[in-house]
Amino acid sequence: MVSMQNIVILAITVAYLIVVLGVGMVAARATGTSREDFLMADRSFGTVVLLFALFATNMTAVVMIGAPGLAYQTGAGALGFFVALFAFLFPVLLMTFGYRIWLIGKRFGHITPGQIANHRWEADYLGVLFMVMFTIWTIPYILVGVQGGGIVFEALTEGLVPYWLGALIVIVVVGLYVYPGGMRGTGWTNTFQGMVFLVVLLGLFAYIALRLGGFGSATESVAQINDGVLLDRAGIPPYEPRMWFSQGIIVGLGGFMFPHLVIRYMTARSVTTLRQTSLLYPIAIVLAWVPAVMIGFWGIAAMPDIDNPDFILPTMVFEYLPWWVIGIALAGILAAMMSSIDGQVLTMSTFFTEDVVSEFFEGVTDKQAVWYARVFLVTIFGLAYVGALLTTDTIVDTATFAFAGYGMMFVPLAAAFYWRWSTKEAVYVGLLYGFIGLWLFEFGPIPASLTFGFHPFVPLLVTQFILMVIVSAVTQSPSEERINEYESALEDVW
Amino acid sequence: MFKGSFWYPQTVPRAILLLAVLVMIPLHQSELLGLMSTSTLVFGWIPLQLAYDVTLILSGVVILYAMYRMAPEPPEEHEPTIEGGEETETKAVGGDQ
């Protein structure tokens, strides 16, 4: 029996999705058919659009579902553990490394990291290796977003929209605005959706606190559990100092290396835009993460019997919000998820056309390249949907593993911009070493005792760098002419 | 390539700025400040660990602002020439050095 409440919730959500589509359609009208315009929005993003393009794309299901879930499981350290160091390192890297990526992309017309790698080291297949690794680490992340959409739809409509249909709706809506609008479509909708989910999250934060008797009362209820054990880090395994340090470095470097962010550094209109975005970014992180973590934290006392911690935020929403507001909350949660999936999928299709189609198929026109990007887009959506129906992994676990994978690509890519004598052989070795090493630790052939209490990422990062130094020393650098081109382009650039 | 970058400072102010950035990494380790085991609530509702993490992030904005001001002025060719709405940025910032 369909209730009036469910119909209202659904109607509000559908209205929101139509507005998102409208924003995407307006962006599509402003998008031409050239490759540069469709894939890079003509490198024209200003501070606000770039901020939200980076922020909303980065604030995935991890912040709306994963962060409350982590706080529900482990307490008040969730923000510091996952995002505190990232909130500082990311803007620092954006002002320095990000500026160099933007500048080289603009100077040589590069769109993907793979193109930069092939050009910088005069290689033929290094770009494909970058593309393949980025794709491998991104696919599970796309699945998580689609999966999150399905879960939230089903939970907040009491099954009126089942999981499979919720996941399908998310994919179709994202596809409808990414397909015609390309990078500009995702940038504009990210700006809109980023604002929506921030406002919704802050509203949920205040309202749920009031329903729990006020901020002090809500926290006090948690403080009374086991003498306040969840107020601090002591005795909580992931919050041991070495693992705390590891997570900070993993998210700091891995978050910077998200492919959908790397490509967006190159969409900035100017270096001024990048710098202003860097200044605002940490504040946006605080605005999103504090409410998300506190809602999960308060849930420890308010809803103590939830089996899957990832469900704490939707459960709190359903329990404490008036039924007519649930549709708005659902729209806000979907905003966070869709604004990530769009960037990820568009980036993967861009990498495919640029690093595979344009590289290995001669005579491809701009129009054909855009068409290939769209075909690949549809294919990725199809795979993501099937995967979302099959996957059983939790959001934070998947995210951390993917962050570590991206993080292992940090030194190889940074070598292009900071390491004069680096060689393509060293980059091949560095990429493969990091990739294989992580999987070997994950599946057990390398014992965890070798990490000395750190996450495997840390020893792998150190040894990856040493290995790259050794291989660079015994192999041939690219031509002096090519090195000088980069050196001259990066002169007086942080 | 590395020399001249932010990570290889060649003046004292730049070295201090780099140091400030690097110090944020140990400061993230809140156990160094004795916060590993504390049940204090700030303003009666924010766990001290969370308050510290937020303060750390907001302190970082001050360092980022110093970077913003001290960064070398970008060459003219790096700034856009087309003027328009939000997507336009026309004015170079920084250049204290």
Interface residues (C-beta under 8 A of the other chain):
Chain A: S44 F45 G46 T47 V48 V49 G75 A76 G77 L79 G80 A84 L85 A87 F88 L89 P91 V92 M95 T96 L103 K106 G214 F215 G216 A218 T219 E220 A223 D227 G228 L231 D232 R233 A234 P241 W244 F245 G248 R269 S270 V271 T272 T273 R275 Q276 S278 L279 P282 I283 I285 V286 V290 V293 M294 F297 F417 Y418 W419 R420 I483 Y486 E487 L490 E491 D492 V493 W494
Chain B: M1 F2 G4 S5 F6 W7 V21 M24 I25 H28 Q29 S30 E31 L35 M36 S37 T38 S39 T40 L41 F43 G44 W45 I46 P47 L48 Q49 L50 Y52 D53 V54 L56 I57 L58 G60 V61 I63 L64 Y65 M67 Y68 A71 P72 P74 P75 H78 E79 P80 G85 E86 E87 T88 E89 K91 A92 V93 G94
